[in-house]
Amino acid sequence: MKKFSLSVTDSEILKRNCLKLKHPITVDDFKFITNNHYAHSTCLAMTKDWNLFIEFCQLKHVAVMPASTTVVRLFLEHVARQRKYATVRRYSITISVMHQLCGQNDPTNHNQVRKVLMQLRLDKHGDEKQATTFTVVHLNELTKQMAHSDVIKDIRDLAIYYVMFECALKRGELKRMTADLITDHDTHLSVLLGDAQYQLSTNGSNALRNWLSVLDDDSGFIFRAINRHGTISDKALDDSSIYRIFRNAGERLGEPQLKFSGQSTRIGAVKELAKQGYKAKEIQKFGRWLSPAMPYQYLGDKNTAEQEKIKFLKIKPWE
């Protein structure tokens, strides 16, 4: 999630936003106010975050908009009792965005709030939980179950498992994938990502070919939503759909405790490449990371991962 970047200068719009945001809002309200600036999943999260903050303010009988730095600090300390640092940080970003939408001073920029966030970051260091690893063993078992299925959803999902695992894809890369990025070499398919070609295995190529053969029109996005009647949409998958596709993998494997997510194949790819002898820097290049921090973290070398992250840390001066 990124901070709000649209410039709102119209006094009437700012006033309208302020009146709206003093009360609980819906996802549609937030989309309208931000002019659809955010993805649907982000709109859902930020709407929920803001309504939670409103509820807290109402319990304390204090103003929601503009919120005082003391109220924001108390709110963050309150939610930190049960939430991880990443979630608390997201709450602060939501509060910041809402105030900018109303032309109000950002209470999260005050050193009182920033000190709290810094302390929570230290106190909660390491509380983040890594996603469940999706391995080649899982992929092979899913292939046995789904490779010969004529159910459209099975054909699509198996292709997704292979492409995301063998190319270490991010969710955004999967959603944006188009036919012009795929090349057929007769013996196999390859996927173009950036300036690199990723060759799919025989099973991966077969899975993707099967899905491409199902599409009536491959001029748009390759991986699309499918409704309950088996009709393929012309719209790309969204994050929640990808999330469900991977959660279904655990159910198919008969192990619902395997809570796979869209990040699981990235982690699995890192570990598989390491088994094959790839070094962290080589894995970084393969997975298109800006630094080797995440490969190190996925491989369990947290100290080196933290050292790499520090190189990208921008220190913001105190006011």
N, C-alpha and C positions, 0 to 999 in steps of 0.2 A: 504494500500500500504506500502511495506517495502523497505528500502534502498537496493541498489545493493550489493550482497554478493559474486558474482563470482569473483575469482581472475584472472585478465587478466595481464599477464606478457610479452607476446610475443610482441616485439617492432614493428613488421610489422603489427600485428593486431591492436595495439594501434594507429599506424599511419593511417591505413585504416579507423578506426572508426572516428578518428579526422577529416579526409577529408570529410567523409560522413555527419557527424553531424554539419558541418559548413553551411549546406544547408537544406532546408525543406526535411523531410523524410516521408515515408509511413509507415503504420503499419507493412507491410512485412519487410521493412528495419530494423525496431526496433526489430522485432522477430529474424531476422537473427543475428543482432549485439549481442543480449542478449542470443542467443542460446535457444530461447523459454523458458526463465527463468520465465516469467510472464504469468498470465492468459490473455486470449484474451481481456477482458474488461479493464484490466490494461494497456495493450499495446495500446489500442485505446486512453485511457485517457492521457498517457504519451507522445504519439506521438502528440496529439493535443496540449498539454502543451508546448512541446519543439518548435513546429512550431510557437506558439504564442510568445514565447520568441525570436525566430529568427526574427520575424516580428518587434518586439519592437527594437531589436538591429539594424536592417536595417534602421528603422526610425530615430534612433539616430546616425547612421553612426559610430557604434562602433563594436569591434570584438565580435563574438559570442563564439569562442573557442580559447583560454581560455577566459572566461568572467571575467571582473574585479568585485571586491566586490561592487564598487559604482554603476555599471550598474545593478547588481542583486538587490541591495537595491532599486534603482529607479524603477525597474520593479515591485517589490513586492508592493511598495507604490502605483504605478500606478494601478495595477489590484485590489488592496484592496479598491479602490473607489467604485467598483461595485460588488466585490466578497466577499463571506463569508470567515471567517478565515480558515475553513477546506480546502477550495479550494486554498487559498493563500499558506497554508502550503504544499499542494500537489505540487504546482508549485515549491516550494523550493526543495522538494525531487527530483523532475524530473531533475532540474538543477544539483543537487548533483550527481545523477546517471549518467547523461551524461558526466560529467567531469571525474568521476571514470572510465567510459568506455574508455576514451581517455588517462588515466594515468596522468591527470592534477590535480593540487591542487583544492580542493573543495572550491569554493568561499563562499558557505553557512556556512562554519565553522568559518568564520571570525566574530569577535565580533560585527562589524558594522551591519552585516546582522542579527545576532542572536538578537541584541537589537531591531531591527525593528520588527522581528517576535514576540518578547516578548511584545512589546508595542501594536502591532495589536491584539494579543491574549487578552490583557486587554481591549482595546478599543472596540473590537467586541464580548466581552463576552456575551453569551446569544443570538447571532444572528442566531444560528443553529435552524432549524425548524424541529420539530419532525414529523415523518411519520404519515399519517392518520391511526387511530386505526381500525383494523379489528375485529369486535365484534361477539359474538355468534348470535346476531340478523342477521347480514349479512350472517353468515354461514347457518343459518336456511332458509333464503330466497333463497340462492343459491341452497340449497338442494331441495327445492320445484321445482325449475326450471330445475335442472340438474339430479336429482336422477334416473329418468326413461328415460333419453336420451340414444340413441344408437349411438350417434356421439362419435368417439374414443377420440377426443380432450376433449369433455365434461367429459367423464368418467375419463380421466387422471387428468384434472384440479380440479374436485371435490375431488378426492383422495388427491391431493396436499393441497387443502385448509384445509381439515380435519387433515392430518398428521402434517402440519406445525402449525396449531392452537393448537391442543390437545397435542402436544409434545414440543411446543415452539421451533420449529426447527430453526436453522440458515440455510442460503442458502447453505453453504458448506456441512452441514449434509444431507440436502435433496439430493444434487447432488451425494453424495457418498453412499447413501443408497442402500444396496443389500438385496437379498432375505433371506440370512442367519441371518439378523437382525430382521426378522419378524417371530413371532410364532403364530400359530393358536390354540386357546384354545376351539374350537367349538362354544362357546357362544360369543367369541370376539377375536380380534387380539391384539397382543401387539408388541411394537417396543423396541428393545434393543439399548440404547444409553449410552455408557460408561459402567458402572456397574449397571445401573438402567433399569427396565422394565417400559414402559409407556403403560398403558392399553387404547385402543381406545374405544370410545363409540359405541353403536350399529350402529348408522348411519355412524360413521367413519370407523368401521370395514367393513360394507357393501360397502362403497365407495372404500376402498382399495382392498377388494376382487374382486369387479367388474373390477378394473384396472388390477389386477394380472391375472384374467381370460382372459383378452384380449392379454396379452403378450404371444408370441409363445415360447419365451426363457427367463426364469427369472434368468439365470446364471450370467448376467451382472448387470448393474445399473438398479434399478427399474424404476426411472423416466427419460424418454428419450424424445428427440425431435420428433415431428411429422411433416411431410412435408405437403404441400398444397393438396396432393392427399390422405392423410390419412395414409401414410406409416410410420410405427414406426421405428425410427433409432436405431442403436445399441450403439449410443453415448449418454452420459449423458447430461442433460440440462446444458446450460451455464447461467451466471447471467442475460444476456439480455433477454433470453427466460423466466426466472422466473419473471423478471420485467414485461414483456408483459402479462403473465398469470394473474398477480395481477391487472394490469391496466384494463384488460378485465373484471375483477370482477365488477368494478365500472360501466362499460358500461352495463353489464347484469342486474345490480340492477336498471338501469334507472337513475343512479346518476353519470354521468361522472366527476362531480366535486370531487368525492371521489378518490383521487390519491393514491391508495394503492400501496405498494411496498413490497419487500420480508421481510422487517422489520415489517410490519404492524401486522402480526400475532403474533410476539413476544410481541409487545406492548399490543395487545388484550389479549393474554394469561396472562400477568402480571396483568392486570386490572380485569380479570375474577377470577383469583386465589385470589386476594385481596378481591373481593366481597364474596368469599367463606370462608374468615377468615384467609387466609394464611398471615404470617408475611413476611417482606422483606427478612430475612435470609432464610426462607423456600422457597420463590420464587426464590431466588438466586440459591439454590440447584436444584430446579426443572428445571430451565432454563440453568443450567450449566455455570453460570457466575463465574468469579474469585472473584468478590466482589459484594456486594449488591448495588453498585453505580447505575447501570442501572435500576434495579427495582425501586429504590427510584426516579430516574429521570422520569421514565415512569409514576409513581404514582403522579408526581407533586411536590415532596419534593426535590427541587433543592439544597437547602442549605446542606441537609444531603448527597445528591449525590456528591456535590463538595468536601465535607469533606472526603468521601470515595475515590474519585479519587486522592486526594492529597497523600494518603497512597501509591499509585502506581507511584507517580511522581518521576522520577529520575533526580536529579539536575546535569546538565552538567557544569563542571568548565569552567570559562572564560580563554581564552588563554592570 
